[in-house]
Amino acid sequence: MTDSPQIAAAKLEVERTRARVMSTAHELQDRISPKTLARNTWQGAKEKGADLAEDAVDAVKARPIAAGGVVAALTMFLAREPLMDLARGLVGGVKDKRKARKGRKKQQDTEEVG
């Protein structure tokens, strides 16, 4: 039994549509595969990072003194403990020198009197 031309055309259209649907399904499967999602995410992160770095460079070029001040402030904040220790050491050293001078002066005064 042969199909009428209309039925044959409909079957042909069904096959074409099925092929398009399967092609679309495979494309979607590729798009949502973990490997593709990870690659796209990584690429997006790299592009965003490059954009941020470029913006930062432009900002530093536009305001180098302000950028230097921010870097200095951040460095001082991060190194606050060693800087405090250094300051304590310097202050302690000055106090020791004053005590030594006072001691020498007292000794000289007592030698002059004696």
Backbone as JSON, one array per atom type, in Angstrom:
{
  "sequence": "MTDSPQIAAAKLEVERTRARVMSTAHELQDRISPKTLARNTWQGAKEKGADLAEDAVDAVKARPIAAGGVVAALTMFLAREPLMDLARGLVGGVKDKRKARKGRKKQQDTEEVG",
  "N": [[0.84, -1.16, 0.0], [0.68, 2.12, -0.89], [1.55, 5.37, 0.19], [-0.35, 8.38, 0.16], [0.49, 11.43, -1.62], [0.26, 13.57, 0.17], [0.43, 12.39, 2.68], [2.98, 11.29, 2.52], [4.46, 13.65, 2.32], [3.87, 14.75, 4.8], [5.05, 12.81, 6.49], [7.71, 13.17, 5.76], [8.09, 15.79, 6.64], [7.74, 15.39, 9.37], [10.01, 13.84, 9.94], [12.05, 15.69, 9.38], [11.47, 17.62, 11.3], [11.82, 16.09, 13.64], [14.57, 15.6, 13.41], [15.55, 18.23, 13.7], [14.67, 18.76, 16.3], [16.11, 16.83, 17.74], [18.7, 17.68, 17.17], [18.66, 20.17, 18.44], [18.26, 19.29, 21.05], [20.67, 17.91, 21.51], [22.43, 20.06, 21.31], [21.59, 21.62, 23.49], [22.2, 19.82, 25.51], [24.97, 19.79, 25.34], [25.46, 22.44, 26.04], [24.68, 22.55, 28.73], [26.33, 20.82, 29.98], [28.54, 19.81, 32.59], [31.27, 20.28, 32.09], [31.25, 22.22, 30.04], [29.84, 24.28, 31.33], [31.62, 24.84, 33.45], [33.88, 25.68, 32.01], [32.84, 27.97, 30.7], [32.21, 29.54, 32.93], [34.75, 29.89, 34.08], [36.01, 31.29, 32.01], [34.45, 33.61, 31.98], [35.06, 34.59, 34.55], [37.79, 35.1, 34.26], [37.73, 37.13, 32.34], [36.31, 39.1, 33.73], [38.06, 39.55, 35.87], [40.26, 40.56, 34.44], [39.11, 42.9, 33.46], [38.62, 44.26, 35.89], [41.25, 44.59, 36.8], [42.26, 46.23, 34.8], [40.66, 48.49, 35.18], [41.55, 49.2, 37.73], [44.23, 49.87, 37.22], [43.84, 52.07, 35.55], [42.62, 53.79, 37.39], [44.7, 54.21, 39.21], [46.55, 55.44, 37.56], [45.17, 57.79, 37.06], [45.01, 58.99, 39.57], [47.64, 59.07, 41.14], [48.85, 59.87, 43.59], [46.84, 59.65, 45.53], [46.37, 56.92, 45.3], [48.84, 55.94, 46.14], [48.76, 56.79, 48.79], [46.64, 55.25, 49.75], [47.73, 52.69, 49.45], [49.9, 52.92, 51.21], [48.55, 53.33, 53.64], [47.15, 50.93, 53.86], [49.29, 49.15, 53.98], [50.47, 49.97, 56.38], [48.39, 49.33, 58.11], [48.3, 46.53, 57.85], [50.81, 45.89, 58.8], [50.81, 46.65, 61.44], [51.37, 45.55, 64.01], [54.22, 44.82, 63.97], [55.17, 47.45, 63.54], [54.28, 48.77, 65.83], [55.77, 47.4, 67.76], [58.33, 48.23, 66.97], [58.12, 51.0, 67.45], [57.74, 50.95, 70.23], [60.21, 49.94, 70.95], [61.89, 52.01, 70.1], [61.01, 54.14, 71.72], [61.54, 53.05, 74.2], [64.33, 52.88, 74.01], [65.03, 55.59, 73.93], [64.22, 56.4, 76.46], [65.97, 54.89, 78.0], [68.41, 56.09, 77.3], [68.03, 58.65, 78.35], [67.92, 58.06, 81.07], [70.49, 57.12, 81.41], [71.99, 59.43, 80.86], [71.09, 61.08, 82.94], [72.07, 59.63, 85.08], [74.85, 59.82, 84.63], [75.13, 62.57, 84.87], [74.42, 62.97, 87.54], [76.46, 61.57, 88.72], [78.65, 63.12, 87.92], [78.01, 65.49, 89.21], [78.19, 64.68, 91.9], [80.88, 64.09, 92.01], [82.01, 66.57, 91.65], [81.19, 67.88, 93.91], [82.28, 66.3, 95.88]],
  "CA": [[0.0, 0.0, 0.0], [1.47, 3.33, -1.01], [0.96, 6.54, 0.86], [-0.71, 9.49, -0.73], [1.52, 12.47, -1.59], [0.11, 14.39, 1.37], [0.94, 11.61, 3.82], [4.43, 11.2, 2.34], [5.0, 14.96, 2.66], [3.76, 14.89, 6.26], [6.08, 11.96, 7.1], [8.99, 13.83, 5.51], [8.15, 16.95, 7.55], [7.93, 14.84, 10.72], [11.42, 13.44, 10.04], [12.84, 16.92, 9.46], [11.22, 18.22, 12.61], [12.47, 15.21, 14.61], [16.01, 15.85, 13.28], [15.81, 19.53, 14.3], [14.48, 18.63, 17.75], [17.25, 16.07, 18.26], [19.86, 18.56, 17.08], [18.5, 21.14, 19.52], [18.46, 18.57, 22.32], [22.12, 17.68, 21.66], [23.06, 21.36, 21.57], [21.29, 21.97, 24.88], [22.95, 18.9, 26.35], [26.34, 20.3, 25.34], [25.51, 23.72, 26.76], [24.51, 22.4, 30.17], [27.24, 19.82, 30.52], [29.4, 20.41, 33.63], [32.52, 20.74, 31.49], [30.98, 23.48, 29.33], [29.5, 25.28, 32.34], [32.85, 25.22, 34.16], [34.72, 26.45, 31.08], [32.22, 29.29, 30.52], [32.36, 30.27, 34.19], [36.16, 30.25, 34.19], [36.26, 32.33, 31.01], [33.82, 34.83, 32.48], [35.83, 35.08, 35.69], [39.04, 35.67, 33.75], [37.41, 38.4, 31.69], [35.95, 40.05, 34.78], [39.31, 39.89, 36.56], [41.04, 41.44, 33.56], [38.44, 44.21, 33.45], [38.87, 44.91, 37.18], [42.66, 44.99, 36.84], [42.4, 47.38, 33.9], [40.04, 49.63, 35.87], [42.44, 49.59, 38.83], [45.38, 50.55, 36.62], [43.36, 53.39, 35.1], [42.39, 54.62, 38.58], [46.01, 54.58, 39.76], [47.13, 56.43, 36.63], [44.44, 59.05, 37.19], [45.26, 59.58, 40.89], [48.76, 58.31, 41.71], [49.13, 60.24, 44.98], [45.8, 59.03, 46.35], [46.61, 55.47, 45.29], [49.99, 55.71, 47.02], [48.3, 56.95, 50.17], [45.84, 54.07, 50.11], [48.66, 51.56, 49.61], [50.65, 53.14, 52.44], [47.65, 53.1, 54.77], [46.9, 49.49, 53.93], [50.53, 48.52, 54.46], [50.61, 50.26, 57.82], [47.39, 48.55, 58.83], [48.69, 45.12, 57.87], [52.06, 45.74, 59.55], [50.67, 47.45, 62.64], [52.05, 44.94, 65.16], [55.67, 45.08, 63.93], [55.42, 48.88, 63.69], [54.1, 49.1, 67.25], [56.96, 46.89, 68.45], [59.44, 49.13, 66.63], [57.9, 52.25, 68.17], [58.03, 50.69, 71.65], [61.66, 49.81, 71.08], [62.49, 53.34, 69.97], [60.67, 54.91, 72.92], [62.31, 52.45, 75.3], [65.72, 53.26, 73.82], [65.15, 57.0, 74.32], [64.11, 56.45, 77.93], [67.23, 54.35, 78.55], [69.44, 57.1, 77.11], [67.78, 59.72, 79.32], [68.32, 57.56, 82.38], [71.95, 57.05, 81.43], [72.48, 60.8, 80.96], [70.82, 61.55, 84.3], [73.0, 58.94, 85.96], [76.18, 60.42, 84.44], [75.1, 63.93, 85.4], [74.45, 62.86, 89.0], [77.8, 61.15, 89.11], [79.53, 64.28, 87.76], [77.68, 66.44, 90.29], [78.72, 64.19, 93.16], [82.33, 64.17, 91.94], [82.37, 67.97, 91.82], [80.92, 68.23, 95.31], [83.15, 65.5, 96.73]],
  "C": [[0.9, 1.24, 0.0], [0.73, 4.48, -0.37], [0.62, 7.61, -0.17], [0.4, 10.54, -0.66], [1.44, 13.34, -0.35], [0.69, 13.67, 2.58], [2.47, 11.5, 3.72], [5.09, 12.53, 2.71], [4.95, 15.19, 4.17], [4.81, 14.06, 6.97], [7.46, 12.59, 6.93], [9.16, 15.02, 6.46], [8.36, 16.49, 8.99], [9.39, 14.46, 10.92], [12.33, 14.65, 10.15], [12.71, 17.57, 10.83], [11.9, 17.41, 13.71], [13.99, 15.46, 14.58], [16.37, 17.19, 13.92], [15.7, 19.46, 15.82], [15.66, 17.89, 18.38], [18.53, 16.91, 18.24], [19.83, 19.59, 18.21], [18.76, 20.49, 20.87], [19.95, 18.31, 22.55], [22.86, 18.98, 21.97], [22.83, 21.79, 23.01], [22.07, 21.07, 25.84], [24.41, 19.35, 26.44], [26.45, 21.57, 26.16], [25.44, 23.54, 28.27], [25.4, 21.31, 30.75], [28.15, 20.51, 31.55], [30.7, 20.98, 33.05], [32.33, 22.1, 30.81], [30.65, 24.59, 30.32], [30.74, 25.76, 33.07], [33.74, 26.07, 33.26], [34.16, 27.86, 30.89], [32.37, 30.15, 31.77], [33.78, 30.75, 34.35], [36.49, 31.39, 33.22], [35.67, 33.66, 31.47], [34.58, 35.43, 33.65], [37.14, 35.72, 35.23], [38.79, 37.02, 33.11], [37.08, 39.47, 32.72], [37.18, 40.49, 35.55], [40.17, 40.82, 35.74], [40.43, 42.83, 33.51], [38.7, 44.97, 34.75], [40.31, 45.4, 37.27], [42.88, 46.22, 35.96], [41.81, 48.63, 34.53], [40.94, 50.14, 37.0], [43.66, 50.34, 38.3], [44.98, 51.95, 36.16], [43.16, 54.32, 36.29], [43.71, 55.08, 39.18], [46.68, 55.62, 38.86], [46.46, 57.79, 36.8], [44.77, 59.76, 38.51], [46.42, 58.85, 41.58], [49.03, 58.63, 43.18], [48.11, 59.6, 45.91], [46.01, 57.53, 46.42], [47.8, 55.13, 46.19], [49.61, 55.82, 48.48], [47.49, 55.75, 50.64], [46.75, 52.87, 50.33], [49.45, 51.71, 50.91], [49.78, 52.86, 53.67], [47.37, 51.61, 54.95], [48.12, 48.75, 54.45], [50.72, 48.75, 55.95], [49.6, 49.47, 58.64], [47.82, 47.09, 58.95], [49.95, 44.89, 58.71], [52.0, 46.47, 60.89], [51.38, 46.85, 63.85], [53.57, 45.15, 65.11], [56.01, 46.57, 64.08], [55.26, 49.32, 65.14], [55.3, 48.6, 68.06], [58.17, 47.79, 68.2], [59.32, 50.44, 67.4], [58.19, 52.07, 69.66], [59.53, 50.59, 71.88], [62.35, 51.16, 71.0], [62.23, 54.18, 71.22], [61.46, 54.36, 74.11], [63.78, 52.82, 75.21], [65.96, 54.7, 74.23], [65.1, 57.13, 75.83], [65.4, 55.96, 78.57], [68.35, 55.38, 78.41], [69.27, 58.24, 78.11], [68.23, 59.29, 80.71], [69.84, 57.53, 82.48], [72.55, 58.45, 81.56], [72.28, 61.34, 82.37], [71.8, 60.91, 85.28], [74.4, 59.53, 85.85], [76.22, 61.82, 85.05], [75.15, 63.89, 86.93], [75.84, 62.47, 89.48], [78.78, 62.31, 88.98], [79.27, 65.29, 88.87], [78.27, 66.0, 91.62], [80.24, 64.26, 93.16], [82.78, 65.6, 92.15], [82.21, 68.4, 93.27], [81.95, 67.55, 96.2], [84.55, 65.79, 96.6]]
}
